[in-house]
């Protein structure tokens, strides 16, 4: 399974976690090269990756709640569509960047710029 946004410049594929590290409708933090990301597993078992901080007050989304295709910030309850990065509920009003994901064996990898 690969989720890759169109028109994104190629980048480096880096291992983020193992497939079994994230149950469906859960999220895992991943830090790489000074940036924080989150990897999310949908209820269907697909994997997605996006910036790891809420755009409202830079709170870590890894502690947030995943419900369907939405992740909710744990502090002020702003929400994002984790498939597109689109902010869906205030106080989050700036979209987050999403990243392509691929599965290699039992490893979840994300493509970072």
C-alpha positions as CSV (number, residue, x, y, z in Angstrom):
1,X,0.0,0.0,0.0
2,X,1.3,3.4,-1.0
3,X,-0.3,6.8,-0.5
4,X,1.5,9.4,-2.5
5,X,0.3,13.0,-3.1
6,X,0.7,14.1,-6.7
7,X,3.4,16.7,-7.8
8,X,5.6,16.1,-4.8
9,X,9.4,16.2,-5.4
10,X,11.1,12.9,-4.8
11,X,12.8,12.5,-1.5
12,X,14.5,10.0,0.7
13,X,12.5,6.9,2.0
14,X,13.2,6.5,5.7
15,X,11.9,3.8,8.1
16,X,9.4,5.2,10.6
17,X,8.2,2.1,12.4
18,X,7.0,-1.5,12.0
19,X,3.6,-2.4,10.7
20,X,2.7,-4.0,14.0
21,X,3.7,-0.9,16.0
22,X,0.4,0.8,15.1
23,X,-3.0,-0.8,15.6
24,X,-5.9,0.5,13.4
25,X,-7.1,3.9,14.3
26,X,-3.9,4.8,16.1
27,X,-0.9,7.1,15.7
28,X,2.8,6.9,16.3
29,X,5.3,9.7,16.5
30,X,8.4,9.6,14.3
31,X,11.4,12.1,14.5
32,X,13.9,12.4,11.7
33,X,16.5,15.1,10.9
34,X,15.1,17.6,13.4
35,X,11.5,17.2,12.3
36,X,8.5,15.5,13.9
37,X,6.0,13.4,11.9
38,X,3.1,11.2,12.8
39,X,2.3,7.9,11.1
40,X,-1.4,7.0,11.3
41,X,-3.1,3.7,10.6
42,X,-6.6,4.0,9.2
43,X,-9.5,1.8,10.3
44,X,-9.0,-0.1,7.0
45,X,-5.3,-0.7,7.9
46,X,-3.8,1.8,5.4
47,X,-0.9,4.0,6.6
48,X,-0.6,7.8,6.3
49,X,2.1,10.3,7.4
50,X,1.9,14.0,8.1
51,X,3.6,16.8,10.0
52,X,3.6,15.9,13.7
53,X,2.6,19.2,15.3
54,X,-0.8,20.8,15.3
55,X,-0.7,24.1,13.3
56,X,-2.5,25.9,16.0
57,X,0.0,25.8,18.9
58,X,2.5,23.2,17.8
59,X,1.2,20.5,20.1
60,X,2.3,16.9,19.3
61,X,-0.4,15.1,17.4
62,X,1.0,11.7,18.5
63,X,-1.2,12.0,21.6
64,X,-4.2,12.8,19.6
65,X,-7.3,10.8,18.9
66,X,-7.8,9.1,15.5
67,X,-11.4,8.6,14.4
68,X,-12.1,7.5,10.9
69,X,-10.1,9.8,8.6
70,X,-9.6,12.5,11.2
71,X,-6.9,13.1,13.9
72,X,-7.8,15.4,16.7
73,X,-5.3,17.6,18.6
74,X,-5.1,16.6,22.3
75,X,-5.0,20.2,23.6
76,X,-7.7,22.3,21.9
77,X,-9.4,19.6,19.8
78,X,-8.7,21.1,16.4
79,X,-8.9,18.3,13.8
80,X,-7.2,17.4,10.5
81,X,-8.0,15.0,7.7
82,X,-4.9,12.8,7.9
83,X,-5.2,11.7,4.3
84,X,-5.0,15.3,2.9
85,X,-3.6,17.3,5.8
86,X,-6.6,19.6,5.6
87,X,-7.6,21.4,8.8
88,X,-11.2,20.5,9.5
89,X,-12.1,22.2,12.9
90,X,-11.0,25.3,14.7
91,X,-8.8,26.3,16.3
92,X,-6.6,24.5,13.7
93,X,-6.9,26.6,10.5
94,X,-3.6,25.9,8.7
95,X,-3.3,22.6,6.7
96,X,-0.5,20.2,7.5
97,X,1.8,18.6,5.0
98,X,1.3,14.9,4.2
99,X,4.0,12.5,3.1
100,X,4.0,9.4,0.8
101,X,4.0,6.1,2.7
102,X,5.1,2.6,1.6
103,X,5.4,-0.7,3.2
104,X,8.6,-2.7,2.7
105,X,8.3,-6.1,4.3
106,X,7.0,-5.3,7.8
107,X,8.5,-1.8,7.9
108,X,6.5,1.4,7.4
109,X,8.6,4.0,5.4
110,X,7.8,7.6,4.7
111,X,9.3,9.8,2.0
112,X,10.8,13.0,3.4
113,X,12.1,15.9,1.3
